[in-house]
Amino acid sequence: MSTPQVRGISSMATRALLAELVAAWQQQSGGEAAIESVGGVDAARRVREGGEPFDVVVLASDAIAKLEAAGRIVPGSVTPLVRSGVAVAVPAGAPQPAIGTEAQLRDAVLAAPTIGYSTGPSGVALQQLFERWGIAETVKDRTVQAPAGTPVGALVARGEVALGFQQLSEMLHVEGIAVIGPLPDAVQITTVFSAAVVAGAAQESAARELLAFMASPATAEAKRRQGMEPA
């Protein structure tokens, strides 16, 4: 008899990490799991609408909170996993502007012919930062929002974006770009990604075991390797 599979869905930001953690959990526990990674907005919608047999969902904590409020999350199952910061990238071989201070980052944004950001929480926060700096209207016509599920790094690599902003975890494995650093501490955009058991999960017990493993100290090294910090 085959082992029932835990099915999950997540945003793209945690795709590489979850693949590594699922593989480790399967080896350790003998369980089976598969997590589909799509755009965060799409993932949240699919869980909210129901109709698909998901046991686990991994999203930014604010999105998880909305699903919980809508009754789509098993009460008490929300498990913070990682803290993820935003990094800046340029095409490989392109000049690398200084971004070590808030003022330098602002100057780099103003000098960039095109600026890329994501549909996720980091993109929203970046737009709010531009508004706080008073440059939102100035750069409006130069900003490009990556389509849902498309890494900003892909746009940078193709030369469609000169300066790209996204979670470091989504920049690490993109070829054709140079990650020039994280946002300065004063304006760093940190997103907490949490996991939860989906209401009506067919494999609730195994899902809880998977989440407990993902939150355990044993996974800290993998999280850092993927550009994140344990939550």
Residue frames as a rotation matrix with the C-alpha (Angstrom) as fourth column:
MET 1
0.585 0.811 0.000 0.00
0.811 -0.585 0.000 0.00
0.000 0.000 -1.000 0.00
SER 2
-0.226 -0.687 0.691 1.45
0.632 -0.643 -0.433 3.39
0.741 0.339 0.580 -1.00
THR 3
-0.528 -0.043 -0.848 1.90
0.766 -0.455 -0.454 6.17
-0.367 -0.889 0.273 1.56
PRO 4
0.591 0.777 0.216 -0.74
0.803 -0.543 -0.244 8.92
-0.072 0.318 -0.945 1.21
GLN 5
-0.391 -0.781 0.488 0.81
0.835 -0.524 -0.170 12.10
0.388 0.341 0.856 -0.18
VAL 6
0.071 0.302 -0.951 0.67
0.630 -0.752 -0.192 15.46
-0.773 -0.585 -0.244 1.59
ARG 7
-0.002 -0.015 1.000 -0.28
0.935 -0.353 -0.003 18.05
0.353 0.935 0.014 -1.03
GLY 8
0.079 -0.023 -0.997 0.63
0.648 -0.759 0.069 21.68
-0.758 -0.651 -0.045 -0.64
ILE 9
0.469 0.030 0.883 0.78
0.755 -0.533 -0.382 25.01
0.459 0.845 -0.273 -2.42
SER 10
0.142 -0.503 -0.853 3.12
0.716 -0.543 0.439 27.95
-0.683 -0.673 0.283 -1.87
SER 11
0.911 -0.009 -0.412 4.28
-0.232 -0.837 -0.495 31.22
-0.340 0.547 -0.765 -3.35
MET 12
0.779 -0.624 -0.053 7.39
0.181 0.306 -0.935 31.28
0.600 0.719 0.352 -5.52
ALA 13
0.412 -0.667 0.621 9.57
-0.755 -0.631 -0.178 32.88
0.510 -0.395 -0.764 -2.84
THR 14
0.109 -0.327 0.939 9.90
-0.844 0.469 0.261 29.63
-0.526 -0.820 -0.225 -0.89
ARG 15
0.816 0.328 -0.477 9.96
-0.559 0.659 -0.503 27.22
0.149 0.677 0.721 -3.84
ALA 16
0.111 -0.861 -0.496 13.64
-0.370 0.427 -0.825 26.17
0.922 0.275 -0.271 -3.64
LEU 17
-0.614 -0.322 0.721 13.60
-0.770 0.041 -0.637 25.96
0.176 -0.946 -0.273 0.15
LEU 18
0.241 0.809 0.536 10.46
-0.851 0.442 -0.284 23.85
-0.466 -0.388 0.795 0.28
ALA 19
0.700 -0.058 -0.712 11.82
-0.480 0.701 -0.528 21.46
0.530 0.711 0.463 -2.32
GLU 20
-0.362 -0.922 -0.137 14.87
-0.392 0.284 -0.875 20.91
0.846 -0.263 -0.464 -0.14
LEU 21
-0.596 0.159 0.787 12.87
-0.793 0.036 -0.608 20.56
-0.125 -0.987 0.105 3.09
VAL 22
0.555 0.832 -0.028 10.31
-0.817 0.538 -0.208 18.19
-0.158 0.138 0.978 1.57
ALA 23
0.400 -0.481 -0.780 13.09
-0.353 0.704 -0.616 15.95
0.846 0.522 0.112 0.28
ALA 24
-0.677 -0.695 0.242 14.72
-0.450 0.131 -0.884 15.89
0.583 -0.707 -0.401 3.72
TRP 25
-0.245 0.680 0.692 11.41
-0.911 0.084 -0.404 15.15
-0.333 -0.729 0.599 5.47
GLN 26
0.692 0.518 -0.503 10.61
-0.685 0.691 -0.231 12.33
0.228 0.504 0.833 3.08
GLN 27
-0.018 -0.796 -0.605 13.99
-0.259 0.588 -0.766 10.74
0.966 0.143 -0.217 3.66
GLN 28
-0.804 -0.350 0.481 13.68
-0.505 -0.028 -0.863 11.06
0.315 -0.936 -0.154 7.43
SER 29
-0.383 0.771 0.508 10.03
-0.758 0.052 -0.651 10.11
-0.529 -0.634 0.564 7.87
GLY 30
-0.874 0.102 0.474 9.25
0.316 0.861 0.397 7.88
-0.368 0.497 -0.786 4.94
GLY 31
0.101 0.956 -0.274 6.31
0.306 -0.292 -0.906 10.15
-0.947 0.007 -0.322 4.20
GLU 32
-0.426 -0.139 0.894 5.34
0.905 -0.071 0.421 11.56
0.005 0.988 0.156 0.81
ALA 33
0.241 0.505 -0.829 4.72
0.425 -0.823 -0.377 15.21
-0.872 -0.262 -0.413 -0.01
ALA 34
-0.399 -0.301 0.866 4.48
0.908 -0.262 0.327 17.48
0.128 0.917 0.378 -3.04
ILE 35
0.098 0.381 -0.919 4.22
0.488 -0.824 -0.289 21.28
-0.867 -0.420 -0.267 -2.91
GLU 36
0.187 0.082 0.979 3.23
0.959 -0.230 -0.164 23.29
0.212 0.970 -0.122 -5.97
SER 37
-0.324 -0.352 -0.878 4.75
0.547 -0.827 0.130 26.79
-0.772 -0.438 0.461 -6.18
VAL 38
0.046 0.430 0.902 2.87
0.932 -0.343 0.116 29.52
0.359 0.835 -0.416 -8.04
GLY 39
-0.525 -0.141 0.839 2.35
0.021 -0.988 -0.152 33.25
0.851 -0.062 0.522 -7.72
GLY 40
-0.970 0.050 -0.240 1.35
0.243 0.091 -0.966 34.12
-0.027 -0.995 -0.100 -4.15
VAL 41
-0.554 0.817 -0.161 -1.87
-0.768 -0.576 -0.281 35.87
-0.322 -0.032 0.946 -5.17
ASP 42
-0.085 0.489 -0.868 -2.91
-0.729 0.563 0.389 32.82
0.679 0.666 0.309 -7.20
ALA 43
-0.700 -0.241 -0.672 -1.98
0.198 0.839 -0.507 30.41
0.686 -0.488 -0.540 -4.38
ALA 44
-0.932 0.361 -0.026 -4.06
-0.097 -0.320 -0.943 32.34
-0.349 -0.876 0.333 -1.86
ARG 45
-0.298 0.858 -0.418 -7.02
-0.953 -0.289 0.086 32.48
-0.047 0.424 0.905 -4.25
ARG 46
-0.222 0.181 -0.958 -6.94
-0.428 0.865 0.262 28.74
0.876 0.468 -0.114 -4.89
VAL 47
-0.863 -0.075 -0.500 -6.90
0.390 0.531 -0.752 27.93
0.322 -0.844 -0.429 -1.19
ARG 48
-0.814 0.573 -0.095 -9.61
-0.374 -0.643 -0.669 30.49
-0.444 -0.509 0.737 -0.48
GLU 49
-0.208 0.773 -0.599 -11.90
-0.959 -0.041 0.279 29.16
0.191 0.633 0.751 -3.19
GLY 50
-0.097 0.128 0.987 -11.44
-0.536 0.829 -0.161 25.53
-0.839 -0.545 -0.012 -2.12
GLY 51
0.805 0.526 -0.275 -12.17
-0.520 0.401 -0.754 22.63
-0.287 0.750 0.597 -4.39
GLU 52
0.322 -0.769 -0.552 -8.57
-0.430 0.401 -0.809 21.41
0.843 0.498 -0.202 -4.56
PRO 53
0.877 0.141 -0.459 -7.20
0.252 0.679 0.690 18.79
0.409 -0.721 0.560 -2.15
PHE 54
-0.019 -0.915 0.404 -4.50
-0.208 -0.392 -0.896 20.87
0.978 -0.101 -0.183 -0.46
ASP 55
0.505 0.092 -0.858 -3.27
0.734 0.478 0.483 19.83
0.455 -0.874 0.174 2.96
VAL 56
0.033 -0.652 -0.758 -0.66
0.799 -0.438 0.412 22.58
-0.600 -0.619 0.506 3.46
VAL 57
0.749 0.086 0.657 -0.26
0.507 -0.713 -0.485 26.19
0.426 0.696 -0.577 2.36
VAL 58
-0.013 -0.806 -0.592 2.90
0.873 -0.298 0.386 28.33
-0.487 -0.512 0.707 2.67
LEU 59
0.342 0.204 0.917 2.53
0.682 -0.725 -0.093 32.07
0.646 0.658 -0.387 2.11
ALA 60
-0.675 -0.462 0.575 3.47
0.012 -0.786 -0.618 35.43
0.738 -0.411 0.536 3.54
SER 61
-0.851 0.263 -0.455 2.04
0.520 0.308 -0.796 35.72
-0.069 -0.914 -0.399 7.04
ASP 62
-0.668 0.651 -0.361 -0.46
-0.484 -0.748 -0.453 38.43
-0.565 -0.128 0.815 6.12
ALA 63
-0.366 0.522 -0.771 -1.91
-0.785 0.272 0.557 36.21
0.500 0.809 0.310 3.39
ILE 64
-0.698 0.083 -0.711 -2.09
0.324 0.922 -0.211 33.28
0.638 -0.378 -0.671 5.82
ALA 65
-0.890 0.360 -0.280 -3.90
0.148 -0.351 -0.924 35.52
-0.431 -0.864 0.259 8.32
LYS 66
-0.468 0.744 -0.476 -6.52
-0.867 -0.491 0.086 36.40
-0.170 0.453 0.875 5.70
LEU 67
-0.369 0.305 -0.878 -7.07
-0.365 0.822 0.438 32.74
0.855 0.482 -0.192 4.89
GLU 68
-0.854 0.028 -0.520 -7.40
0.462 0.502 -0.731 31.99
0.240 -0.864 -0.442 8.59
ALA 69
-0.773 0.586 -0.242 -9.98
-0.314 -0.685 -0.658 34.77
-0.551 -0.433 0.713 8.99
ALA 70
-0.258 0.670 -0.695 -11.90
-0.944 -0.022 0.329 33.26
0.205 0.742 0.639 6.07
GLY 71
0.420 0.445 0.791 -12.00
-0.710 0.704 -0.018 29.88
-0.565 -0.554 0.611 7.81
ARG 72
0.809 -0.122 -0.576 -9.69
-0.434 0.537 -0.723 28.19
0.397 0.835 0.382 5.32
ILE 73
-0.297 -0.951 -0.086 -6.97
-0.470 0.223 -0.854 27.34
0.831 -0.213 -0.514 7.86
VAL 74
0.321 0.332 -0.887 -7.12
0.555 0.694 0.460 24.78
0.768 -0.639 0.038 10.67
PRO 75
0.776 0.015 0.631 -7.10
-0.394 -0.770 0.502 26.81
0.493 -0.638 -0.592 13.92
GLY 76
0.730 -0.535 0.426 -3.81
-0.426 0.131 0.895 26.63
-0.535 -0.835 -0.132 15.78
SER 77
0.664 -0.457 0.592 -1.86
0.614 0.785 -0.082 25.22
-0.428 0.417 0.802 12.83
VAL 78
0.915 -0.328 0.233 -0.13
-0.078 -0.712 -0.698 28.42
0.395 0.621 -0.677 11.64
THR 79
0.631 -0.770 -0.094 3.65
0.605 0.413 0.680 27.84
-0.485 -0.486 0.727 11.81
PRO 80
0.804 -0.422 -0.419 6.14
-0.534 -0.822 -0.199 30.66
-0.260 0.384 -0.886 11.08
LEU 81
0.832 -0.486 0.269 8.98
0.542 0.814 -0.207 29.27
-0.118 0.318 0.941 8.97
VAL 82
-0.192 -0.957 0.217 11.35
0.981 -0.179 0.077 31.95
-0.035 0.228 0.973 7.69
ARG 83
0.541 0.174 -0.823 12.12
0.144 -0.983 -0.114 35.65
-0.829 -0.057 -0.557 7.55
SER 84
0.094 -0.429 0.898 13.02
0.969 0.247 0.017 36.79
-0.229 0.869 0.439 4.05
GLY 85
0.072 -0.161 -0.984 14.64
0.131 -0.977 0.170 40.07
-0.989 -0.141 -0.049 3.02
VAL 86
0.936 0.312 0.164 14.72
0.228 -0.182 -0.956 41.88
-0.269 0.932 -0.242 -0.30
ALA 87
-0.115 -0.993 0.021 17.82
0.502 -0.040 0.864 42.10
-0.857 0.110 0.503 -2.48
VAL 88
0.607 0.204 -0.768 18.75
-0.440 -0.719 -0.538 44.20
-0.662 0.664 -0.346 -5.50
ALA 89
0.035 -0.578 0.815 20.06
0.560 0.687 0.463 42.84
-0.828 0.441 0.348 -8.80
VAL 90
0.258 -0.043 -0.965 21.38
-0.718 -0.677 -0.162 44.15
-0.647 0.734 -0.206 -12.11
PRO 91
0.969 0.036 -0.245 22.15
-0.208 0.654 -0.727 42.31
0.134 0.756 0.641 -15.36
ALA 92
0.570 -0.813 0.115 25.40
0.563 0.489 0.666 40.36
-0.598 -0.315 0.737 -15.21
GLY 93
-0.228 -0.795 0.562 28.26
0.973 -0.171 0.152 42.56
-0.025 0.582 0.813 -16.35
ALA 94
0.431 0.450 0.782 26.33
0.477 -0.850 0.226 45.81
0.766 0.275 -0.581 -15.90
PRO 95
-0.568 -0.584 0.580 27.65
-0.157 -0.615 -0.773 48.63
0.808 -0.530 0.257 -13.68
GLN 96
-0.025 0.515 -0.857 26.72
0.824 0.496 0.274 48.07
0.566 -0.699 -0.437 -10.06
PRO 97
0.112 0.110 0.988 25.43
-0.197 -0.972 0.131 51.18
0.974 -0.209 -0.087 -8.29
ALA 98
-0.918 -0.392 -0.061 26.17
0.023 0.101 -0.995 51.73
0.396 -0.914 -0.084 -4.60
ILE 99
0.097 0.995 0.032 23.18
-0.134 -0.019 0.991 50.79
0.986 -0.100 0.131 -2.44
GLY 100
-0.488 -0.439 -0.755 24.78
0.565 0.500 -0.656 50.56
0.666 -0.746 0.004 1.01
THR 101
-0.881 0.244 -0.405 22.84
0.216 -0.554 -0.804 53.47
-0.420 -0.796 0.436 2.48
GLU 102
0.090 0.993 0.077 19.27
0.687 -0.006 -0.727 54.67
-0.722 0.118 -0.682 2.10
ALA 103
0.376 0.010 -0.927 20.46
-0.369 -0.916 -0.159 57.77
-0.850 0.402 -0.340 0.22
GLN 104
-0.679 -0.688 -0.255 22.57
-0.541 0.235 0.808 55.69
-0.496 0.686 -0.532 -2.16
LEU 105
-0.648 0.514 0.561 19.68
0.589 0.806 -0.059 53.32
-0.483 0.292 -0.826 -2.83
ARG 106
0.398 0.827 -0.397 17.36
0.372 -0.541 -0.754 56.25
-0.839 0.153 -0.523 -3.57
ASP 107
0.039 -0.478 -0.878 19.91
-0.688 -0.650 0.323 57.71
-0.724 0.592 -0.354 -5.98
ALA 108
-0.883 -0.389 0.262 20.29
-0.129 0.739 0.662 54.31
-0.451 0.550 -0.702 -7.68
VAL 109
-0.181 0.909 0.374 16.52
0.751 0.374 -0.545 54.06
-0.635 0.182 -0.750 -8.17
LEU 110
0.537 0.397 -0.745 16.35
-0.038 -0.870 -0.491 57.58
-0.843 0.292 -0.452 -9.60
ALA 111
-0.222 -0.744 -0.630 19.21
-0.761 -0.272 0.589 56.82
-0.609 0.610 -0.506 -12.00
ALA 112
-0.662 -0.052 0.748 17.83
0.190 0.953 0.235 53.49
-0.725 0.298 -0.621 -13.23
PRO 113
-0.829 0.361 -0.428 16.15
-0.551 -0.393 0.736 53.55
0.097 0.846 0.524 -16.65
THR 114
0.118 0.874 -0.471 13.86
-0.447 0.471 0.761 50.68
0.887 0.121 0.446 -15.60
ILE 115
-0.675 -0.235 0.700 12.96
-0.737 0.165 -0.656 49.24
0.039 -0.958 -0.285 -12.20
GLY 116
-0.224 0.584 -0.780 11.45
-0.253 0.738 0.625 45.81
0.941 0.337 -0.018 -11.60
TYR 117
-0.695 0.075 0.715 9.42
-0.710 0.085 -0.699 44.57
-0.113 -0.994 -0.005 -8.64
SER 118
-0.941 0.278 -0.191 7.13
0.236 0.947 0.218 41.68
0.242 0.161 -0.957 -7.80
THR 119
-0.138 0.974 0.182 3.40
-0.209 -0.208 0.956 41.25
0.968 0.094 0.232 -7.29
GLY 120
0.081 0.131 -0.988 4.08
0.748 0.647 0.147 39.96
0.658 -0.751 -0.045 -3.78
PRO 121
0.795 0.301 -0.527 4.34
0.602 -0.497 0.625 41.77
-0.074 -0.814 -0.577 -0.44
SER 122
-0.154 -0.920 -0.360 7.84
0.721 -0.353 0.596 43.03
-0.676 -0.168 0.718 -1.19
GLY 123
-0.583 -0.017 0.813 6.56
0.733 -0.444 0.516 44.81
0.352 0.896 0.271 -4.29
VAL 124
0.530 0.830 0.173 3.82
0.593 -0.508 0.625 46.54
0.607 -0.228 -0.761 -2.33
ALA 125
0.640 -0.348 -0.685 6.30
0.597 -0.338 0.728 47.62
-0.485 -0.875 -0.008 0.34
LEU 126
-0.463 -0.852 0.244 8.73
0.810 -0.294 0.508 48.89
-0.361 0.433 0.826 -2.30
GLN 127
-0.179 0.488 0.854 6.06
0.654 -0.590 0.474 51.10
0.735 0.643 -0.213 -3.83
GLN 128
0.836 0.482 -0.264 5.29
0.496 -0.454 0.741 52.47
0.237 -0.750 -0.618 -0.37
LEU 129
0.148 -0.876 -0.459 9.00
0.743 -0.208 0.636 53.22
-0.653 -0.435 0.620 0.09
PHE 130
-0.591 -0.329 0.737 9.08
0.777 -0.476 0.411 55.17
0.216 0.816 0.537 -3.18
GLU 131
0.371 0.809 0.456 6.06
0.517 -0.588 0.622 57.14
0.771 0.005 -0.637 -1.98
ARG 132
0.769 -0.131 -0.625 7.78
0.577 -0.277 0.768 57.90
-0.274 -0.952 -0.137 1.32
TRP 133
-0.299 -0.953 -0.041 10.83
0.770 -0.266 0.579 59.11
-0.563 0.142 0.814 -0.58
GLY 134
0.246 0.495 -0.834 8.59
-0.095 -0.844 -0.529 61.34
-0.965 0.209 -0.160 -2.69
ILE 135
-0.616 -0.574 -0.539 9.70
-0.599 -0.102 0.794 59.76
-0.511 0.812 -0.281 -5.98
ALA 136
-0.297 0.545 0.784 6.75
0.311 0.831 -0.460 57.51
-0.903 0.107 -0.416 -6.80
GLU 137
0.760 0.629 -0.164 5.46
0.087 -0.348 -0.934 59.75
-0.644 0.695 -0.319 -9.59
THR 138
0.246 -0.766 -0.594 8.96
-0.850 -0.465 0.247 60.42
-0.466 0.444 -0.765 -10.91
VAL 139
-0.752 -0.654 0.076 9.72
-0.566 0.702 0.432 56.73
-0.336 0.282 -0.899 -11.47
LYS 140
0.059 0.892 0.448 6.18
-0.400 0.432 -0.808 55.54
-0.914 -0.132 0.383 -12.21
ASP 141
0.781 0.303 -0.546 6.69
-0.597 0.106 -0.795 55.23
-0.183 0.947 0.264 -15.97
ARG 142
-0.066 -0.896 -0.439 9.96
-0.851 0.280 -0.444 53.34
0.520 0.344 -0.781 -15.45
THR 143
-0.474 -0.075 0.877 8.65
-0.718 0.610 -0.335 50.65
-0.510 -0.789 -0.343 -13.11
VAL 144
-0.222 0.334 -0.916 7.83
-0.683 0.617 0.391 47.17
0.696 0.712 0.091 -14.34
GLN 145
0.055 0.317 0.947 5.81
-0.885 0.455 -0.101 44.68
-0.463 -0.832 0.306 -12.30
ALA 146
-0.886 -0.405 -0.226 6.81
-0.462 0.802 0.377 41.10
0.029 0.439 -0.898 -13.03
PRO 147
0.012 0.916 -0.401 3.84
-0.657 0.309 0.688 38.92
0.754 0.255 0.606 -14.02
ALA 148
0.445 0.232 0.865 2.60
-0.863 0.370 0.345 36.69
-0.240 -0.900 0.365 -11.20
GLY 149
0.846 -0.142 0.513 4.85
0.088 0.988 0.129 33.65
-0.525 -0.064 0.849 -10.90
THR 150
0.659 -0.663 0.355 7.66
0.470 -0.005 -0.882 35.22
0.587 0.749 0.309 -12.94
PRO 151
0.293 -0.611 -0.735 10.84
0.866 -0.156 0.474 36.05
-0.405 -0.776 0.484 -10.98
VAL 152
0.896 -0.070 -0.439 11.98
-0.146 -0.979 -0.143 39.65
-0.419 0.193 -0.887 -11.24
GLY 153
-0.014 -0.994 0.104 15.44
-0.269 0.104 0.958 38.21
-0.963 -0.014 -0.269 -11.84
ALA 154
-0.055 0.067 0.996 14.23
0.801 0.598 0.004 36.74
-0.596 0.798 -0.087 -15.13
LEU 155
0.886 0.400 0.233 13.34
0.462 -0.730 -0.503 40.23
-0.031 0.554 -0.832 -16.37
VAL 156
0.614 -0.748 -0.253 16.74
-0.481 -0.609 0.631 41.50
-0.626 -0.266 -0.733 -15.23
ALA 157
-0.164 -0.715 0.679 18.52
0.166 0.659 0.734 38.63
-0.972 0.233 0.011 -17.00
ARG 158
0.172 0.315 0.934 16.69
0.947 0.209 -0.245 39.40
-0.272 0.926 -0.262 -20.26
GLY 159
-0.818 -0.567 0.096 17.65
0.574 -0.795 0.197 43.07
-0.035 0.216 0.976 -20.03
GLU 160
-0.042 0.893 0.448 14.03
0.624 -0.326 0.710 44.18
0.780 0.309 -0.544 -19.64
VAL 161
0.956 0.294 0.001 14.81
0.163 -0.531 0.832 45.64
0.244 -0.795 -0.555 -16.22
ALA 162
0.197 -0.939 0.282 17.98
-0.126 -0.310 -0.942 47.50
0.972 0.150 -0.179 -15.22
LEU 163
-0.785 -0.368 0.499 17.44
-0.509 -0.076 -0.857 47.37
0.353 -0.927 -0.127 -11.45
GLY 164
-0.015 0.808 -0.589 15.41
-0.130 0.582 0.803 44.55
0.991 0.089 0.096 -9.92
PHE 165
-0.579 -0.060 0.813 14.00
-0.801 -0.144 -0.581 44.14
0.152 -0.988 0.035 -6.42
GLN 166
0.435 0.745 -0.505 12.74
-0.464 0.666 0.584 40.85
0.772 -0.020 0.636 -4.97
GLN 167
0.872 -0.108 0.478 13.25
-0.387 0.447 0.806 38.39
-0.301 -0.888 0.348 -2.14
LEU 168
-0.091 -0.989 -0.116 16.89
-0.956 0.054 0.288 37.27
-0.279 0.137 -0.951 -2.05
SER 169
-0.260 0.025 0.965 15.69
-0.147 0.987 -0.066 33.65
-0.954 -0.159 -0.253 -2.14
GLU 170
0.692 0.601 0.401 14.18
0.321 0.241 -0.916 34.26
-0.647 0.762 -0.026 -5.59
MET 171
0.766 -0.483 -0.424 17.33
-0.641 -0.626 -0.444 35.96
-0.051 0.612 -0.789 -6.92
LEU 172
0.197 -0.824 0.531 19.89
-0.609 0.321 0.725 33.37
-0.768 -0.466 -0.439 -5.79
HIS 173
-0.178 -0.239 0.954 19.39
0.292 0.913 0.284 30.79
-0.940 0.330 -0.093 -8.52
VAL 174
0.864 0.504 0.012 18.77
0.191 -0.306 -0.933 33.07
-0.466 0.808 -0.360 -11.52
GLU 175
-0.087 -0.916 0.391 21.49
0.851 0.136 0.508 33.00
-0.518 0.377 0.768 -14.17
GLY 176
-0.144 -0.060 0.988 22.48
0.848 -0.523 0.091 36.16
0.511 0.850 0.126 -16.02
ILE 177
0.731 0.373 0.572 22.16
0.040 -0.859 0.510 38.57
0.682 -0.350 -0.643 -13.09
ALA 178
-0.515 -0.830 -0.213 24.38
0.390 -0.006 -0.921 39.98
0.763 -0.558 0.327 -10.37
VAL 179
0.658 0.659 -0.364 22.91
0.611 -0.186 0.769 40.37
0.439 -0.729 -0.526 -6.89
ILE 180
-0.095 -0.755 0.649 24.54
0.160 -0.655 -0.739 43.57
0.983 0.033 0.183 -5.62
GLY 181
-0.944 -0.327 -0.044 23.29
0.057 -0.029 -0.998 43.28
0.325 -0.945 0.046 -2.07
PRO 182
-0.214 0.885 -0.414 20.39
0.974 0.226 -0.021 43.44
0.075 -0.408 -0.910 0.32
LEU 183
0.462 0.421 0.781 18.45
0.281 -0.904 0.322 46.62
0.841 0.070 -0.536 0.97
PRO 184
-0.612 -0.653 0.446 20.08
-0.195 -0.422 -0.886 48.80
0.766 -0.629 0.131 3.64
ASP 185
-0.742 0.282 -0.608 18.93
0.648 0.534 -0.543 47.91
0.172 -0.797 -0.579 7.16
ALA 186
-0.842 0.381 -0.382 17.06
-0.097 -0.803 -0.588 51.22
-0.530 -0.458 0.713 7.50
VAL 187
-0.148 0.812 -0.564 14.70
-0.944 -0.286 -0.164 50.32
-0.295 0.508 0.809 4.67
GLN 188
-0.958 -0.226 -0.177 14.96
-0.270 0.920 0.284 46.53
0.099 0.320 -0.942 4.48
ILE 189
0.035 0.995 -0.097 11.67
-0.971 0.057 0.232 44.86
0.236 0.086 0.968 3.63
THR 190
-0.915 -0.383 0.127 11.32
-0.403 0.859 -0.316 41.67
0.012 -0.340 -0.940 5.65
THR 191
0.099 0.952 -0.289 8.54
-0.857 0.229 0.462 39.20
0.506 0.201 0.839 5.00
VAL 192
-0.598 -0.166 0.785 7.71
-0.609 0.730 -0.310 36.34
-0.521 -0.663 -0.537 7.35
PHE 193
-0.255 0.496 -0.830 6.54
-0.709 0.488 0.509 33.25
0.657 0.719 0.227 5.50
SER 194
-0.455 0.219 0.863 4.34
-0.737 0.452 -0.503 30.85
-0.500 -0.865 -0.045 7.45
ALA 195
-0.802 0.254 -0.541 2.86
-0.169 0.772 0.612 27.45
0.574 0.582 -0.576 6.81
ALA 196
-0.445 0.707 0.550 -0.53
-0.790 -0.021 -0.613 26.18
-0.422 -0.707 0.567 7.88
VAL 197
-0.855 0.295 0.426 -2.80
0.369 0.924 0.101 23.17
-0.364 0.243 -0.899 7.54
VAL 198
-0.800 0.595 -0.077 -5.66
-0.455 -0.518 0.725 23.82
0.391 0.615 0.685 5.12
ALA 199
-0.334 0.782 0.525 -9.17
-0.732 0.136 -0.668 23.34
-0.594 -0.608 0.527 6.48
GLY 200
0.721 0.692 -0.014 -10.55
-0.580 0.593 -0.558 19.97
-0.378 0.411 0.829 5.42
ALA 201
-0.163 -0.886 -0.433 -7.09
-0.980 0.198 -0.036 18.51
0.118 0.419 -0.900 4.78
ALA 202
0.738 0.420 -0.529 -7.25
-0.436 0.894 0.102 14.82
0.516 0.155 0.843 3.96
GLN 203
0.293 -0.743 -0.601 -3.78
0.614 0.629 -0.478 14.25
0.733 -0.229 0.640 5.45
GLU 204
0.744 0.085 0.663 -3.96
-0.283 -0.859 0.427 16.55
0.605 -0.505 -0.615 8.47
SER 205
0.909 -0.401 0.110 -1.80
0.046 0.359 0.932 14.43
-0.414 -0.842 0.345 10.77
ALA 206
0.264 -0.841 0.472 1.01
0.941 0.333 0.066 14.01
-0.212 0.427 0.879 8.22
ALA 207
0.384 -0.066 0.921 0.71
0.456 -0.854 -0.251 17.69
0.803 0.516 -0.298 7.31
ARG 208
0.933 -0.031 0.359 1.27
-0.317 -0.545 0.776 18.67
0.171 -0.838 -0.518 10.94
GLU 209
0.641 -0.746 0.179 4.32
0.462 0.561 0.687 16.41
-0.613 -0.358 0.704 11.07
LEU 210
0.193 -0.545 0.816 5.71
0.933 -0.155 -0.324 18.04
0.303 0.824 0.479 7.93
LEU 211
0.602 0.100 0.792 5.18
0.040 -0.995 0.095 21.54
0.797 -0.025 -0.603 9.34
ALA 212
0.954 -0.275 0.117 6.82
-0.129 -0.024 0.991 20.61
-0.270 -0.961 -0.059 12.64
PHE 213
0.349 -0.863 0.364 9.86
0.838 0.462 0.290 19.35
-0.418 0.204 0.885 10.75
MET 214
0.237 -0.227 0.945 10.02
0.742 -0.585 -0.327 22.50
0.627 0.779 0.030 8.60
ALA 215
0.718 0.105 0.688 10.02
-0.252 -0.883 0.397 24.69
0.649 -0.458 -0.607 11.71
SER 216
0.910 -0.342 -0.236 12.59
0.394 0.526 0.754 22.61
-0.133 -0.779 0.613 13.59
PRO 217
0.548 -0.780 -0.303 16.17
-0.477 -0.589 0.653 23.74
-0.687 -0.213 -0.694 14.34
ALA 218
-0.025 -0.576 0.817 17.41
0.401 0.743 0.536 21.00
-0.916 0.341 0.212 12.00
THR 219
0.423 0.286 0.860 16.27
0.902 -0.046 -0.428 23.07
-0.083 0.957 -0.278 9.02
ALA 220
0.693 -0.114 -0.712 18.08
0.130 -0.951 0.279 26.31
-0.709 -0.286 -0.645 9.95
GLU 221
-0.371 -0.928 -0.047 21.11
0.061 -0.075 0.995 25.67
-0.927 0.366 0.085 7.73
ALA 222
-0.422 0.289 0.859 18.94
0.890 0.309 0.334 24.98
-0.169 0.906 -0.388 4.69
LYS 223
0.666 0.736 -0.121 16.99
0.717 -0.676 -0.170 28.19
-0.207 0.027 -0.978 5.28
ARG 224
0.408 -0.600 -0.688 20.17
-0.139 -0.786 0.603 30.27
-0.902 -0.150 -0.404 5.41
ARG 225
-0.585 -0.645 0.492 21.53
0.341 0.355 0.871 28.52
-0.736 0.677 0.012 2.33
GLN 226
-0.189 0.619 0.762 18.41
0.977 0.039 0.211 29.60
0.101 0.784 -0.612 0.47
GLY 227
-0.670 -0.218 0.710 18.84
0.327 -0.945 0.019 33.26
0.667 0.244 0.704 1.47
MET 228
0.358 0.853 0.378 16.45
-0.173 -0.337 0.925 33.29
0.917 -0.397 0.027 4.43
GLU 229
-0.762 -0.508 0.401 16.60
-0.476 0.019 -0.879 33.24
0.440 -0.861 -0.256 8.22
PRO 230
-0.582 0.577 -0.574 14.63
0.682 0.730 0.043 30.93
0.443 -0.366 -0.818 10.56
ALA 231
-0.004 0.679 0.734 11.50
-0.137 -0.728 0.672 32.68
0.991 -0.098 0.096 11.85
